[in-house]
Amino acid sequence: MDYRSSMESSETLRNKCAACYRQFNKLEHLVEHMKISYHSGHEPTCGVCKKHCRSFESLREHLIGPLPKQECKNIFSLRGCRFCMTILESPNSRRIHQERCQFSSVNSGLTTRMAALGLRDKAMIDYTSSRSPRVVALSCKMVGGGSDGSLDLCARVCITDESDNVIFHTYVKPSMTVTSYRYETTGIRPENLRDAMPLKQVQRKIQEFLCNGEPMWKIRPRGGKARILVGHGLDHDLDRLQLEYPSSMIRDTAKYPPLMKTSKLSNSLKYLTQAYLGYDVHFGIQDPYEDCVATMRLYTRMRYQKHKIEAYPLAADAQNRSNQVAWRQSEAERMSPDEILSISRSDYYCWCLDSLA
């Protein structure tokens, strides 16, 4: 290698992103990349080479995809957990960890549980303040309305806590005529809705429970009494319930960047449960309790990830905007890739921050 080639190679390495390892010919190109990539310590990271990935799907492709990094693949095949993507110290540690990491399915479903508890015909929310949950999961099942039965109408709703306990469950009487009960997937029959709780009453009960005595305008992510709401596709569920809730209190597994596809589209709950929890859902009649449990387990797994604690973890925080301004100035040229990464912040709210609240 001649002197010029050596210098060019050295310069390229200097302009290598410290997070995703992408290389650039010029430092200003690296700075522009960092400004739009929002790399941070909250991204899924390879336990072998420490490469940052935008999602766990990207990390999975890096480790075991069609074109994986071979060294990482070899180590992961021996010591990697296929559910949480963690690298363990030894194959034996991996075996023990993976047995604990895999969840079992909720085979009994809500019907059996509700019948045993005698709560099927007594839909009520009854939680004393001493054991009131901070985080709850919600799921709805829809029947069809309209001339072709394609309009989703909420006909069943379930809320659970972090221990998989049922807080609230009821059939819901839609405000318009049902033209398709979609029995093959909902298990709902006309008699289930005949004397069901009206939609407005369900809406009021859930709204009061979620707000927990706080006015809507006063609700904030930390330090308040309002509850964090977990679910999959919550925009649709809340819309069908005609219920509003602050986005800062919603944890949606369909929209959380680390759980999305590399194409930035949502994964199905069926796929997420199979890939990251290790069991199957949505066979035959679908149970809202089963969905609540799955989404809460996914949320809990994301929340308890260990990330570096930062005073201001979001790029949108006012304290971090000055850093981005600095990237456009001449001093950025004197920063190393690691230094640029150290001031870069995430563009999404990492759920691990809920454990600090």
Backbone torsions as a table, in degrees:
resi	resn	phi	psi	omega
1	MET	NA	127.5	179.9
2	ASP	-79.1	174.4	-174.8
3	TYR	-61.5	-42.8	-178.1
4	ARG	-64.0	-44.7	179.2
5	SER	-62.5	-38.5	179.0
6	SER	-63.0	-42.9	179.2
7	MET	-64.8	-41.5	179.3
8	GLU	-64.5	-39.8	179.0
9	SER	-65.5	-41.7	179.2
10	SER	-63.9	-40.7	-179.3
11	GLU	-67.1	-38.2	179.0
12	THR	-64.2	-41.3	178.4
13	LEU	-64.6	-36.6	177.6
14	ARG	-63.7	-29.8	-178.6
15	ASN	-99.0	26.4	178.5
16	LYS	-89.6	129.1	179.5
17	CYS	-61.4	129.9	-177.6
18	ALA	-76.4	-7.5	-179.2
19	ALA	-102.6	-61.0	-175.7
20	CYS	-97.8	-4.0	176.9
21	TYR	67.8	16.1	174.5
22	ARG	-71.4	140.5	-177.0
23	GLN	-106.7	145.7	-178.8
24	PHE	-130.5	149.4	179.8
25	ASN	-74.0	-30.7	-177.9
26	LYS	-127.5	149.7	-178.9
27	LEU	-63.4	-37.3	-179.6
28	GLU	-63.0	-29.0	177.0
29	HIS	-70.7	-37.5	175.7
30	LEU	-63.7	-42.9	179.7
31	VAL	-62.0	-44.0	177.9
32	GLU	-61.9	-40.5	177.3
33	HIS	-59.5	-45.6	-178.5
34	MET	-66.4	-31.6	-179.2
35	LYS	-67.6	-30.5	-176.7
36	ILE	-104.7	-11.3	-177.1
37	SER	-90.7	-25.6	179.9
38	TYR	53.8	43.1	176.5
39	HIS	-62.5	146.2	178.0
40	SER	-161.9	173.9	177.4
41	GLY	-71.6	-2.6	180.0
42	HIS	-92.7	-3.8	179.0
43	GLU	-77.7	149.3	171.4
44	PRO	-56.6	133.8	-173.3
45	THR	-129.5	138.1	177.9
46	CYS	-66.6	128.3	-179.9
47	GLY	-73.2	-7.4	-179.7
48	VAL	-98.9	-62.8	-175.0
49	CYS	-98.1	-6.4	177.8
50	LYS	70.7	17.3	176.3
51	LYS	-67.8	136.5	176.3
52	HIS	-84.4	137.5	176.7
53	CYS	-123.3	148.6	-177.2
54	ARG	-68.9	-30.8	-177.9
55	SER	-144.4	167.1	176.2
56	PHE	-68.7	-25.2	175.7
57	GLU	-65.0	-41.9	176.9
58	SER	-65.0	-40.4	178.4
59	LEU	-64.7	-39.3	178.3
60	ARG	-62.6	-41.5	178.0
61	GLU	-65.9	-36.9	178.5
62	HIS	-63.6	-34.2	-174.9
63	LEU	-93.8	-40.5	-173.3
64	ILE	-137.4	16.0	-178.2
65	GLY	-76.7	-172.3	180.0
66	PRO	-60.4	-34.7	-179.5
67	LEU	-129.4	68.1	-176.7
68	PRO	-77.9	165.6	169.7
69	LYS	-75.8	119.1	-167.6
70	GLN	-59.1	-44.1	-179.4
71	GLU	-61.4	-44.1	179.5
72	CYS	-65.7	-40.5	179.6
73	LYS	-61.1	-43.3	-178.1
74	ASN	-62.6	-44.3	-180.0
75	ILE	-69.5	-41.7	-179.2
76	PHE	-63.5	-38.1	-179.1
77	SER	-62.6	-25.7	-180.0
78	LEU	-94.3	-38.4	-169.8
79	ARG	-128.7	10.7	-176.0
80	GLY	-100.9	138.5	175.5
81	CYS	-82.4	125.0	-176.3
82	ARG	-76.6	-5.9	179.3
83	PHE	-98.2	-52.3	-179.2
84	CYS	-100.0	-4.1	175.9
85	MET	68.0	18.5	178.5
86	THR	-80.1	146.0	174.3
87	ILE	-96.9	123.7	-178.6
88	LEU	-96.9	170.8	-174.9
89	GLU	-71.4	-31.1	-176.8
90	SER	-152.3	163.3	176.7
91	PRO	-57.7	-35.7	179.4
92	ASN	-68.7	-41.2	176.5
93	SER	-62.2	-38.7	178.1
94	ARG	-62.3	-42.2	-179.7
95	ARG	-62.5	-46.3	-179.8
96	ILE	-64.7	-45.2	-179.4
97	HIS	-62.2	-44.8	-174.9
98	GLN	-67.0	-32.7	175.8
99	GLU	-63.8	-36.5	179.5
100	ARG	-79.2	-29.0	-175.7
101	CYS	-75.9	-27.1	-178.6
102	GLN	-84.2	128.5	178.1
103	PHE	-89.8	158.6	173.4
104	SER	-95.8	154.7	-177.7
105	SER	-74.4	161.5	178.5
106	VAL	-96.5	80.4	-172.2
107	ASN	-72.8	-34.2	-173.9
108	SER	-69.4	-28.3	177.9
109	GLY	71.2	174.5	-176.5
110	LEU	-74.1	-33.4	-175.5
111	THR	-57.1	-48.4	179.7
112	THR	-64.0	-44.4	-178.0
113	ARG	-62.9	-46.0	-177.8
114	MET	-66.2	-38.2	178.8
115	ALA	-63.8	-40.9	180.0
116	ALA	-66.9	-34.5	-178.2
117	LEU	-85.6	-13.3	179.8
118	GLY	71.6	29.5	-174.7
119	LEU	-107.2	1.3	-174.4
120	ARG	-57.8	-39.9	-176.0
121	ASP	-103.6	13.3	-179.4
122	LYS	-132.2	74.1	-177.8
123	ALA	-79.4	110.2	179.8
124	MET	-153.5	154.5	175.9
125	ILE	-104.7	119.3	-175.6
126	ASP	-138.5	89.7	178.5
127	TYR	-127.6	120.3	176.7
128	THR	-73.4	152.5	-175.3
129	SER	-62.1	-24.9	-177.4
130	SER	-69.2	-23.6	179.8
131	ARG	-129.8	26.2	-178.4
132	SER	-69.6	128.4	-176.4
133	PRO	-74.6	142.4	176.9
134	ARG	-83.8	-30.7	-177.8
135	VAL	-124.2	132.3	178.3
136	VAL	-134.3	155.2	177.1
137	ALA	-112.9	143.9	-179.3
138	LEU	-130.1	141.6	174.7
139	SER	-146.7	143.3	178.7
140	CYS	-120.7	154.8	170.0
141	LYS	-120.1	138.5	-172.1
142	MET	-110.1	141.8	166.5
143	VAL	-105.4	177.5	-174.8
144	GLY	-106.9	143.1	174.9
145	GLY	-125.5	178.6	-178.7
146	GLY	83.9	171.3	-174.4
147	SER	-62.3	-31.5	-179.1
148	ASP	-108.1	6.4	176.9
149	GLY	72.6	15.7	-176.2
150	SER	-90.6	-11.5	-179.4
151	LEU	-81.3	121.5	-178.2
152	ASP	-73.2	127.7	175.6
153	LEU	-124.6	127.3	-179.8
154	CYS	-67.3	125.1	-178.6
155	ALA	-124.8	-6.6	-179.5
156	ARG	-158.6	135.6	-178.6
157	VAL	-139.0	144.3	-179.7
158	CYS	-138.0	141.8	174.3
159	ILE	-128.9	134.0	178.6
160	THR	-129.0	165.6	175.5
161	ASP	-102.0	-172.5	-176.4
162	GLU	-69.8	-16.6	179.0
163	SER	-98.0	14.6	178.9
164	ASP	69.1	17.5	176.4
165	ASN	-80.6	140.9	177.6
166	VAL	-78.4	120.2	176.6
167	ILE	-91.5	-39.6	-175.4
168	PHE	-152.6	135.6	173.5
169	HIS	-151.1	135.6	175.6
170	THR	-160.3	153.9	164.8
171	TYR	-79.5	151.4	-175.1
172	VAL	-121.0	131.4	177.5
173	LYS	-87.1	110.4	-178.0
174	PRO	-62.6	157.6	-178.1
175	SER	-83.9	-4.7	176.2
176	MET	-134.9	169.0	-174.0
177	THR	-66.5	134.9	177.2
178	VAL	-85.5	127.2	179.6
179	THR	-111.1	-10.5	176.2
180	SER	-149.9	119.2	-179.4
181	TYR	-85.8	-8.7	177.4
182	ARG	48.8	45.9	-171.5
183	TYR	-57.1	-33.8	-175.7
184	GLU	-59.4	-30.5	-179.8
185	THR	-111.9	-26.7	-177.3
186	THR	-95.0	-29.8	-175.3
187	GLY	71.8	12.0	-176.2
188	ILE	-93.3	134.0	177.9
189	ARG	-116.2	162.9	179.9
190	PRO	-54.6	-38.5	-178.3
191	GLU	-65.3	-24.6	178.5
192	ASN	-67.9	-28.3	-175.2
193	LEU	-102.2	-7.9	-174.2
194	ARG	-58.6	-46.5	179.6
195	ASP	-114.7	27.5	-176.9
196	ALA	-72.4	164.2	179.2
197	MET	-68.0	132.1	179.1
198	PRO	-61.9	150.0	-177.5
199	LEU	-55.7	-44.0	-177.9
200	LYS	-60.9	-38.6	179.6
201	GLN	-69.5	-41.0	176.9
202	VAL	-61.8	-44.8	179.8
203	GLN	-58.4	-45.8	-178.3
204	ARG	-64.2	-44.1	-179.7
205	LYS	-61.4	-46.2	-177.9
206	ILE	-67.8	-42.2	179.7
207	GLN	-60.2	-45.6	-180.0
208	GLU	-64.4	-39.4	-179.4
209	PHE	-67.3	-43.7	-178.4
210	LEU	-67.9	-44.4	-179.5
211	CYS	-69.6	-29.1	174.2
212	ASN	54.1	43.7	175.3
213	GLY	89.7	-2.8	179.9
214	GLU	-97.7	138.5	173.9
215	PRO	-64.0	147.4	-177.0
216	MET	-55.8	-41.2	-176.0
217	TRP	-69.9	-17.3	-175.5
218	LYS	-97.3	-8.0	-175.0
219	ILE	-66.9	134.3	178.2
220	ARG	-139.6	156.1	-174.6
221	PRO	-63.1	-32.5	-175.6
222	ARG	-124.4	141.3	173.3
223	GLY	83.8	-6.3	-179.9
224	GLY	-97.5	-177.1	-179.0
225	LYS	-98.5	-17.6	-178.5
226	ALA	-62.6	153.3	-172.7
227	ARG	-96.2	146.6	172.5
228	ILE	-75.9	132.9	-177.0
229	LEU	-110.2	122.7	-178.3
230	VAL	-109.1	144.2	176.4
231	GLY	-179.3	-175.0	178.2
232	HIS	-127.4	116.9	-175.4
233	GLY	71.7	43.3	-174.7
234	LEU	-67.0	-28.0	177.5
235	ASP	-54.8	-43.9	-178.5
236	HIS	-70.9	-45.1	-179.3
237	ASP	-60.8	-45.8	-179.0
238	LEU	-67.6	-34.9	177.1
239	ASP	-64.2	-42.7	-179.8
240	ARG	-71.2	-25.1	174.3
241	LEU	-84.4	-5.8	-176.0
242	GLN	54.9	47.9	-173.7
243	LEU	-126.5	134.7	176.9
244	GLU	-105.8	143.9	177.6
245	TYR	-153.6	141.5	-176.4
246	PRO	-59.1	135.0	-179.0
247	SER	-62.3	-26.7	180.0
248	SER	-66.7	-15.7	-178.7
249	MET	-105.2	4.3	-176.4
250	ILE	-103.8	133.1	176.8
251	ARG	-121.9	96.7	-172.6
252	ASP	-103.6	116.3	-179.1
253	THR	-68.6	-13.5	177.1
254	ALA	-83.4	-16.9	-174.5
255	LYS	-121.9	1.0	-178.6
256	TYR	-77.4	117.1	-173.0
257	PRO	-48.9	-44.2	-179.8
258	PRO	-64.2	-18.1	-179.0
259	LEU	-102.7	4.9	-178.2
260	MET	-92.2	169.9	178.2
261	LYS	-71.9	164.7	176.6
262	THR	-63.7	-23.2	177.3
263	SER	-81.9	2.4	-179.3
264	LYS	69.1	18.9	172.1
265	LEU	-95.3	161.7	-177.8
266	SER	-75.2	144.0	168.0
267	ASN	-86.3	153.0	175.6
268	SER	-73.6	155.0	176.8
269	LEU	-63.6	-33.5	178.2
270	LYS	-59.8	-45.7	-179.7
271	TYR	-67.4	-46.5	-178.3
272	LEU	-59.8	-41.5	-179.6
273	THR	-65.9	-41.9	-179.7
274	GLN	-68.3	-44.2	-174.2
275	ALA	-75.4	-39.5	-170.4
276	TYR	-111.6	-12.4	176.6
277	LEU	-114.8	-22.0	172.8
278	GLY	88.5	21.2	174.7
279	TYR	-146.3	172.0	-173.5
280	ASP	-106.5	146.0	174.4
281	VAL	-131.6	173.1	174.7
282	HIS	63.8	50.6	169.4
283	PHE	-107.6	120.9	179.9
284	GLY	69.4	-133.8	-179.7
285	ILE	-69.1	127.4	-176.0
286	GLN	-93.1	134.0	-173.9
287	ASP	-106.3	124.6	179.3
288	PRO	-62.9	-29.1	176.7
289	TYR	-63.6	-41.7	179.1
290	GLU	-61.4	-39.9	177.9
291	ASP	-66.8	-40.8	178.2
292	CYS	-60.3	-45.9	-179.1
293	VAL	-63.2	-44.1	-178.3
294	ALA	-63.8	-46.4	-179.0
295	THR	-66.9	-36.4	178.1
296	MET	-67.1	-37.9	178.1
297	ARG	-66.2	-39.9	177.1
298	LEU	-64.6	-44.7	178.7
299	TYR	-60.3	-45.9	-178.9
300	THR	-62.1	-39.9	178.5
301	ARG	-63.1	-40.4	178.4
302	MET	-71.3	-38.7	-175.6
303	ARG	-66.1	-35.0	-174.5
304	TYR	-93.9	17.8	171.5
305	GLN	-71.2	145.0	-177.9
306	LYS	-93.8	111.3	177.3
307	HIS	-123.2	159.8	177.9
308	LYS	-62.6	133.1	179.4
309	ILE	-80.4	126.3	179.5
310	GLU	-123.6	143.2	-179.6
311	ALA	-63.5	-40.5	-179.8
312	TYR	-131.2	89.4	-169.9
313	PRO	-81.2	-11.0	-174.5
314	LEU	-106.1	141.7	177.7
315	ALA	-60.9	-29.5	-178.5
316	ALA	-75.6	-14.0	177.9
317	ASP	-60.8	135.0	-176.8
318	ALA	-56.7	-34.1	-177.3
319	GLN	-67.0	-18.8	-177.8
320	ASN	-96.7	-12.4	-176.5
321	ARG	-65.6	-32.8	179.5
322	SER	-64.7	-30.8	177.3
323	ASN	-64.4	-41.9	-179.7
324	GLN	-67.4	-33.3	176.0
325	VAL	-64.3	-39.2	-178.8
326	ALA	-62.3	-30.4	-180.0
327	TRP	-63.4	-23.7	-178.8
328	ARG	-87.6	-5.4	-176.8
329	GLN	-98.4	170.3	-175.4
330	SER	-64.4	-25.7	-178.3
331	GLU	-65.3	-20.6	178.3
332	ALA	-62.2	-28.5	-179.0
333	GLU	-69.7	-17.9	-179.8
334	ARG	-96.5	0.5	-179.0
335	MET	-92.9	144.0	174.9
336	SER	-82.4	162.8	176.8
337	PRO	-55.0	-38.2	178.8
338	ASP	-65.9	-37.3	179.3
339	GLU	-69.2	-38.2	177.0
340	ILE	-64.7	-41.9	178.3
341	LEU	-62.8	-34.9	-176.6
342	SER	-65.5	-24.2	178.5
343	ILE	-101.8	-1.5	178.5
344	SER	-79.0	142.5	-178.4
345	ARG	-130.1	159.3	-176.3
346	SER	-71.8	148.1	175.7
347	ASP	-97.0	5.7	175.2
348	TYR	-132.7	157.3	179.7
349	TYR	-80.2	113.9	179.4
350	CYS	-76.5	133.8	-177.1
351	TRP	-68.3	-15.0	175.8
352	CYS	-62.6	-22.2	-179.3
353	LEU	-69.8	-20.9	177.1
354	ASP	-65.2	-29.2	-179.0
355	SER	-74.4	-11.9	178.7
356	LEU	-94.8	-11.3	-175.9
357	ALA	-70.8	NA	NA
